[in-house]
């Protein structure tokens, strides 16, 4: 039996809600942080853009609030009711495009119902400054990781006249210090969600929300370009090696941004172009290019998907060192003899006898079964991706899809994909060969038949 829920985004406690429906109250469970918008908006927000922010926030709230039940499989059937100001949301083709984008990225079944909003959002009507002249803005969703940092540096070097406009996550906002110079042209995601203390951890709609804010930023900054900095292993590789019964992760996949752009175009009559400059390169190759160009700020970027700031005995932001993002980073840095220098990693020593012994003796936090599961999942994912560096059926299928969304010949796309996978395989084998074969990392990785080849 599929998990099902109806979530209503309500303007007030007096809004009509039926028994059994979950309420997402505007201003309490879902807040639009207009002060963040005021930091960068040069034009009025149109009410349809406010509708879009409320919709994106409602999707994120429903995704985080309705827990998946492993015994019922991955997909949930979610109905979201959203208050809007425009009749445009009645367009059947618009709803279809929305559903295709959201279902593709989350792996769930979605239905959307729109009802008339009673109160106009007057805070969004404030007048802001006009954009400064002489700037050719390019929007970059900036997470604070190595890939998004690379996107900014790539723009600096390849397009000197372009001004990167950063849309930051919480981590990205803290990590902007890795970029040389001042970046006044930035904004944090202007939505705050109160999903409770036991929120659904998979949160597949994260990039939908992130990229929607980037699209609105591009509209307000009068640009039609959004640069996604994800390297090939994260953008495409993650979709090739799904875990268990989970659907493929496609948060930064070109096929997702293709669907997202189709939805935005239906809504506005126009849409920015989502660019993926590093999609055929590995993270190590991207890093090599940065270092060759003299970039240094990459060492202070944050690749970890976990938050260990509350660990006793640990000060500052420490990367775990064993999640998928951290392993990608460590594999990339291995090529430059820097795998241990640019953490710090909580589980630093991959050659320790056990994973529990891999961390600092000062850190008063036991290594749990969940920690080991996260590490094992990340290791086996890298192994599986390395095994695809051949003319595999999954690579063939991916080539058809990537060719369809890019407009390029399938043979060209397939050659690029296989080359990227072969590069990953070589980097992974190098990384594994450099580890102590008696340590916990090698024991977890030992089931991969290609190890040491």
C-alpha positions as CSV (number, residue, x, y, z in Angstrom):
1,X,0.0,0.0,0.0
2,X,1.4,3.4,-1.1
3,X,1.8,6.1,1.5
4,X,-0.7,8.9,0.7
5,X,-1.3,12.3,2.1
6,X,-3.0,15.6,1.3
7,X,-1.1,18.7,2.3
8,X,-2.8,22.1,2.3
9,X,-0.8,25.3,2.2
10,X,-3.1,27.6,4.3
11,X,-3.1,31.4,4.6
12,X,-4.5,31.3,8.1
13,X,-5.9,29.0,10.7
14,X,-9.4,29.8,9.4
15,X,-8.6,28.4,6.0
16,X,-10.8,25.5,4.9
17,X,-9.1,22.2,5.7
18,X,-10.7,18.7,5.7
19,X,-10.2,16.1,8.3
20,X,-7.1,14.0,7.8
21,X,-5.3,16.7,5.7
22,X,-1.9,18.1,6.8
23,X,-1.7,21.9,7.2
24,X,1.3,23.9,6.2
25,X,0.5,27.4,7.6
26,X,2.0,30.4,5.8
27,X,4.0,32.5,8.2
28,X,4.5,29.5,10.6
29,X,5.4,26.3,8.8
30,X,6.3,28.1,5.5
31,X,7.8,31.5,5.7
32,X,8.9,33.7,2.8
33,X,12.0,35.6,4.0
34,X,11.5,38.9,2.2
35,X,14.5,40.4,3.8
36,X,16.7,38.0,1.8
37,X,14.9,39.1,-1.4
38,X,15.4,42.7,-0.5
39,X,19.1,42.2,-0.5
40,X,19.2,41.5,-4.2
41,X,16.0,42.3,-6.0
42,X,16.2,45.2,-8.4
43,X,12.6,44.9,-9.7
44,X,9.3,44.2,-8.2
45,X,8.4,40.6,-7.5
46,X,5.3,39.8,-9.5
47,X,2.6,38.0,-7.6
48,X,2.9,35.0,-9.9
49,X,6.5,34.8,-8.7
50,X,5.3,34.8,-5.1
51,X,2.9,32.0,-6.2
52,X,5.9,30.1,-7.5
53,X,7.8,30.6,-4.2
54,X,4.9,29.4,-2.2
55,X,4.4,26.4,-4.5
56,X,8.1,25.5,-4.3
57,X,8.1,25.9,-0.5
58,X,4.9,23.8,-0.3
59,X,6.5,21.0,-2.3
60,X,9.5,21.0,0.0
61,X,7.3,21.0,3.1
62,X,5.2,18.1,1.9
63,X,8.4,16.2,0.8
64,X,9.9,16.7,4.3
65,X,6.8,16.2,6.4
66,X,5.4,13.0,4.9
67,X,7.7,10.2,5.9
68,X,8.5,7.3,3.6
69,X,7.6,3.9,4.9
70,X,10.2,1.3,3.8
71,X,7.6,-1.5,4.0
72,X,5.4,0.3,1.5
73,X,8.2,1.0,-1.1
74,X,9.7,4.3,-2.1
75,X,6.9,6.3,-3.9
76,X,4.3,8.2,-2.0
77,X,1.1,9.7,-3.5
78,X,1.0,13.3,-2.5
79,X,-1.6,15.9,-3.2
80,X,-0.7,19.5,-2.6
81,X,-3.2,22.4,-2.4
82,X,-1.7,25.8,-2.9
83,X,-3.2,29.4,-2.7
84,X,-2.4,31.4,-5.8
85,X,-3.3,34.8,-7.3
86,X,-3.1,34.0,-11.0
87,X,-5.5,32.1,-13.3
88,X,-2.5,30.9,-15.2
89,X,-2.3,27.9,-12.8
90,X,-5.5,26.6,-14.2
91,X,-3.6,25.7,-17.5
92,X,-3.7,21.9,-17.8
93,X,-0.4,21.9,-19.8
94,X,1.3,23.9,-17.0
95,X,0.2,21.4,-14.4
96,X,1.4,18.5,-16.5
97,X,4.8,20.1,-16.9
98,X,5.0,20.8,-13.2
99,X,4.0,17.3,-12.3
100,X,6.6,15.8,-14.7
101,X,9.4,17.9,-13.2
102,X,8.5,17.2,-9.6
103,X,7.8,13.4,-10.1
104,X,11.1,13.0,-12.0
105,X,13.2,14.5,-9.2
106,X,11.4,13.0,-6.2
107,X,10.3,9.6,-7.5
108,X,6.8,10.1,-6.1
109,X,3.3,10.6,-7.5
110,X,2.0,14.2,-7.2
111,X,-1.3,16.0,-7.8
112,X,-1.6,19.7,-7.5
113,X,-4.7,21.7,-6.7
114,X,-4.8,25.5,-6.8
115,X,-7.3,27.8,-5.1
116,X,-7.7,31.6,-4.9
117,X,-5.5,33.4,-2.5
118,X,-7.4,35.8,-0.4
119,X,-4.6,38.2,0.7
120,X,-2.0,39.8,-1.5
121,X,1.6,39.6,-0.4
122,X,2.3,43.3,-0.1
123,X,5.8,42.8,1.2
124,X,6.8,41.5,-2.2
125,X,5.5,44.7,-3.9
126,X,8.3,46.9,-2.5
127,X,10.3,48.9,-5.0
128,X,14.0,48.0,-5.3
129,X,17.0,49.4,-7.1
130,X,17.5,49.0,-10.8
131,X,20.4,46.6,-11.7
132,X,23.7,48.4,-12.1
133,X,24.7,49.1,-15.7
134,X,27.6,47.4,-17.4
135,X,27.0,44.0,-15.7
136,X,26.2,40.8,-17.5
137,X,24.9,38.6,-14.7
138,X,25.0,34.9,-14.7
139,X,23.2,33.1,-11.9
140,X,25.1,30.3,-10.1
141,X,23.4,28.1,-7.5
142,X,26.2,28.2,-4.8
143,X,26.2,25.4,-2.3
144,X,29.7,26.1,-0.9
145,X,31.0,22.9,-2.4
146,X,34.0,22.3,-4.7
147,X,31.8,22.1,-7.9
148,X,29.8,25.3,-7.4
149,X,33.1,27.1,-6.5
150,X,34.5,25.8,-9.7
151,X,31.5,27.2,-11.6
152,X,32.2,30.7,-10.3
153,X,36.0,30.5,-11.0
154,X,35.2,29.1,-14.5
155,X,33.0,32.1,-15.3
156,X,35.7,34.5,-14.0
157,X,38.3,33.1,-16.3
158,X,36.3,32.2,-19.4
159,X,33.9,35.1,-19.4
160,X,35.6,38.2,-17.7
161,X,32.7,40.4,-18.6
162,X,30.2,38.1,-16.8
163,X,29.3,38.8,-13.1
164,X,28.4,35.7,-11.1
165,X,25.2,36.1,-9.2
166,X,25.1,33.6,-6.4
167,X,22.0,31.9,-5.0
168,X,23.3,30.4,-1.8
169,X,22.3,27.7,0.6
170,X,23.1,28.1,4.3
171,X,26.4,26.3,3.7
172,X,27.1,28.3,0.6
173,X,26.5,31.6,2.4
174,X,29.1,30.6,5.0
175,X,31.5,29.4,2.5
176,X,31.6,32.4,0.2
177,X,34.9,33.3,1.8
178,X,36.5,30.8,-0.5
179,X,35.9,33.2,-3.4
180,X,38.4,36.0,-3.9
181,X,36.8,39.4,-3.8
182,X,33.5,40.6,-2.5
183,X,30.3,39.1,-3.8
184,X,27.5,41.5,-3.0
185,X,25.5,40.0,-5.8
186,X,24.1,37.0,-3.9
187,X,21.0,35.9,-2.1
188,X,20.1,33.0,0.2
189,X,17.2,30.8,-0.5
190,X,14.3,33.1,0.8
191,X,12.2,30.2,2.2
192,X,12.2,28.8,5.6
193,X,10.4,25.4,6.3
194,X,9.4,24.1,9.7
195,X,9.1,20.3,9.0
196,X,9.5,19.2,12.6
197,X,12.3,17.3,14.3
198,X,11.7,14.0,12.4
199,X,11.7,15.3,8.9
200,X,11.9,12.9,6.0
201,X,15.7,12.7,5.3
202,X,15.7,11.8,1.6
203,X,14.5,15.3,0.7
204,X,14.6,14.8,-3.1
205,X,12.8,18.1,-3.8
206,X,15.8,20.1,-2.4
207,X,17.2,21.0,-5.8
208,X,13.7,21.8,-7.2
209,X,13.4,24.5,-4.5
210,X,17.0,25.7,-5.0
211,X,16.8,25.9,-8.8
212,X,13.3,27.7,-8.7
213,X,14.9,30.4,-6.6
214,X,17.8,30.6,-9.1
215,X,15.2,31.0,-11.9
216,X,13.5,33.9,-10.1
217,X,16.9,35.5,-9.4
218,X,17.7,35.2,-13.1
219,X,14.4,36.9,-14.0
220,X,15.0,39.8,-11.5
221,X,18.6,40.2,-12.6
222,X,17.6,40.3,-16.3
223,X,19.7,37.3,-17.3
224,X,18.7,34.1,-19.0
225,X,21.6,31.9,-17.8
226,X,21.9,29.6,-14.8
227,X,25.2,27.6,-14.5
228,X,25.1,24.3,-12.6
229,X,28.6,23.4,-11.4
230,X,28.1,19.7,-10.6
231,X,30.7,17.5,-12.1
232,X,29.9,14.3,-14.1
233,X,30.0,11.9,-11.2
234,X,27.3,13.8,-9.3
235,X,25.2,15.1,-12.2
236,X,25.0,11.9,-14.2
237,X,26.9,9.2,-12.2
238,X,24.5,9.3,-9.3
239,X,21.6,8.5,-11.6
240,X,23.4,5.4,-13.0
241,X,23.9,3.6,-9.7
242,X,20.6,3.7,-7.7
243,X,20.7,2.2,-4.2
244,X,18.3,-0.7,-3.4
245,X,14.8,0.1,-4.4
246,X,15.4,3.9,-4.5
247,X,14.8,5.6,-7.8
248,X,17.9,7.2,-9.4
249,X,19.1,10.5,-7.8
250,X,18.7,13.1,-10.5
251,X,18.9,16.4,-8.6
252,X,21.5,18.0,-10.9
253,X,20.9,15.8,-14.0
254,X,20.4,17.6,-17.3
255,X,17.2,15.6,-17.8
256,X,15.8,17.2,-14.7
257,X,16.8,20.8,-15.6
258,X,15.3,20.2,-19.0
259,X,11.9,19.3,-17.4
260,X,12.2,22.2,-15.0
261,X,12.9,24.6,-17.8
262,X,9.8,23.3,-19.7
263,X,7.6,24.0,-16.6
264,X,9.1,27.5,-16.1
265,X,8.6,28.3,-19.8
266,X,4.9,27.3,-19.5
267,X,4.5,29.6,-16.5
268,X,6.4,32.7,-17.7
269,X,6.4,32.3,-21.5
270,X,10.2,32.3,-21.3
271,X,12.8,30.5,-19.2
272,X,16.5,30.7,-18.4
273,X,18.9,28.2,-19.9
274,X,20.4,25.7,-17.4
275,X,24.1,25.1,-18.3
276,X,26.2,22.2,-17.2
277,X,29.8,23.0,-18.1
278,X,31.4,20.1,-16.1
279,X,29.0,17.3,-16.8
280,X,31.5,15.4,-18.9
281,X,34.4,15.8,-16.4
282,X,35.2,14.2,-13.1
283,X,35.7,16.3,-10.0
284,X,39.4,15.6,-10.1
285,X,39.6,16.9,-13.7
286,X,37.7,20.0,-12.7
287,X,40.0,20.6,-9.7
288,X,43.1,20.1,-11.9
289,X,41.9,22.8,-14.2
290,X,41.3,25.2,-11.3
291,X,44.8,24.5,-9.8
292,X,46.4,25.0,-13.3
293,X,44.7,28.4,-13.4
294,X,46.0,29.4,-10.0
295,X,42.8,29.1,-8.0
296,X,43.4,28.6,-4.3
297,X,40.0,29.1,-2.5
298,X,38.9,25.6,-3.3
299,X,40.7,24.3,-0.2
300,X,38.1,26.0,2.1
301,X,35.0,24.7,0.3
302,X,32.6,22.2,2.0
303,X,31.6,19.0,0.2
304,X,30.0,17.1,3.1
305,X,26.3,16.4,3.1
306,X,26.2,16.0,6.9
307,X,26.3,18.5,9.7
308,X,28.7,17.5,12.6
309,X,28.9,20.9,14.2
310,X,27.1,19.7,17.4
311,X,29.6,16.8,18.0
312,X,31.3,17.2,21.4
313,X,35.0,17.9,21.1
314,X,34.6,19.2,17.5
315,X,34.9,23.0,16.8
316,X,33.8,24.7,13.6
317,X,32.4,22.9,10.6
318,X,34.0,19.5,10.1
319,X,33.4,17.3,7.1
320,X,32.6,13.7,7.9
321,X,35.0,12.3,5.3
322,X,32.9,9.2,4.5
323,X,29.6,10.3,2.8
324,X,29.3,10.4,-1.0
325,X,30.3,14.0,-1.2
326,X,33.3,13.7,1.0
327,X,34.5,10.6,-0.9
328,X,34.2,12.4,-4.2
329,X,36.3,15.2,-2.7
330,X,38.9,12.8,-1.3
331,X,39.3,10.9,-4.6
332,X,39.7,14.3,-6.4
333,X,42.3,15.5,-4.0
334,X,44.2,12.2,-4.0
335,X,45.6,13.2,-7.4
336,X,47.3,16.2,-5.9
337,X,48.7,14.6,-2.7
338,X,46.2,16.6,-0.7
339,X,43.7,14.0,0.5
340,X,44.6,14.5,4.2
341,X,45.4,18.2,4.2
342,X,42.1,19.7,3.1
343,X,39.5,18.3,5.5
344,X,39.4,18.3,8.3
345,X,37.5,15.1,8.3
346,X,35.8,13.6,11.3
347,X,36.7,10.0,10.1
348,X,40.1,11.0,8.8
349,X,42.1,7.8,8.9
350,X,40.9,5.3,6.2
351,X,43.6,2.9,7.3
352,X,42.5,2.5,10.9
353,X,41.6,-1.0,12.1
354,X,37.9,0.0,12.6
355,X,35.9,3.0,11.5
356,X,35.4,4.0,15.1
357,X,39.2,4.3,15.4
358,X,39.4,6.5,12.4
359,X,38.4,9.6,14.2
360,X,40.1,12.0,16.6
361,X,40.5,10.6,20.1
362,X,39.3,14.0,21.3
363,X,35.9,13.7,19.6
364,X,33.5,12.4,22.1
365,X,31.0,10.8,19.7
366,X,30.7,7.1,19.2
367,X,30.6,5.7,15.6
368,X,27.1,4.3,15.0
369,X,25.7,1.7,12.7
370,X,24.1,4.5,10.7
371,X,27.6,6.1,10.3
372,X,28.9,2.8,9.0
373,X,26.0,2.4,6.7
374,X,26.5,5.8,5.2
375,X,30.2,5.0,4.6
376,X,29.4,1.6,3.1
377,X,26.8,3.1,0.8
378,X,29.2,5.7,-0.4
379,X,32.0,3.3,-1.0
380,X,29.8,0.8,-2.9
381,X,28.3,3.6,-5.0
382,X,31.8,4.6,-6.2
383,X,32.6,0.9,-6.9
384,X,29.4,0.5,-8.9
385,X,30.0,3.6,-10.9
386,X,33.6,2.5,-11.7
387,X,32.2,-0.8,-13.0
388,X,30.1,1.0,-15.6
389,X,33.2,2.2,-17.5
390,X,32.2,-0.1,-20.3
391,X,29.5,-0.3,-23.0
392,X,26.9,-1.2,-20.4
393,X,23.1,-1.2,-20.9
394,X,22.7,1.5,-18.3
395,X,25.3,3.7,-20.1
396,X,23.5,3.1,-23.4
397,X,20.1,4.1,-21.9
398,X,21.6,7.2,-20.3
399,X,23.1,8.2,-23.6
400,X,19.7,8.1,-25.3
401,X,18.2,10.3,-22.6
402,X,21.1,12.8,-22.5
403,X,21.0,13.0,-26.3
404,X,17.3,13.7,-26.3
405,X,17.6,16.6,-23.8
406,X,20.8,18.1,-25.3
407,X,19.9,17.7,-29.0
408,X,23.3,16.1,-29.7
409,X,23.8,12.8,-31.5
410,X,23.6,9.8,-29.3
411,X,26.9,8.5,-30.5
412,X,28.7,11.7,-29.4
413,X,27.0,11.7,-26.0
414,X,27.8,8.1,-25.5
415,X,31.5,8.6,-26.2
416,X,31.6,11.4,-23.7
417,X,29.8,9.5,-21.1
418,X,32.0,6.4,-21.4
419,X,35.1,8.6,-21.3
420,X,33.9,10.3,-18.1
421,X,33.2,6.9,-16.5
422,X,36.6,5.6,-17.5
423,X,38.2,8.6,-15.9
424,X,36.3,7.9,-12.7
425,X,37.3,4.2,-12.7
426,X,40.9,5.1,-13.0
427,X,40.7,7.7,-10.2
428,X,38.9,5.3,-7.9
429,X,41.3,2.5,-8.5
430,X,44.2,4.9,-7.8
431,X,42.5,6.0,-4.6
432,X,41.8,2.5,-3.4
433,X,45.3,1.3,-4.2
434,X,46.7,4.1,-2.0
435,X,44.9,2.9,1.1
436,X,46.1,0.4,3.7
437,X,44.6,-2.9,2.7
438,X,44.2,-4.0,6.3
439,X,42.1,-0.9,7.3
440,X,38.3,-0.6,7.6
441,X,38.0,1.2,4.3
442,X,39.6,-1.6,2.4
443,X,37.4,-4.2,4.2
444,X,34.2,-2.3,3.2
445,X,35.5,-1.9,-0.4
446,X,36.8,-5.4,-0.7
447,X,33.7,-6.8,-2.3
448,X,34.3,-4.8,-5.5
449,X,35.7,-7.2,-8.1
450,X,37.6,-4.5,-9.9
451,X,39.6,-3.3,-6.9
452,X,43.3,-3.2,-7.5
453,X,42.9,-3.7,-11.3
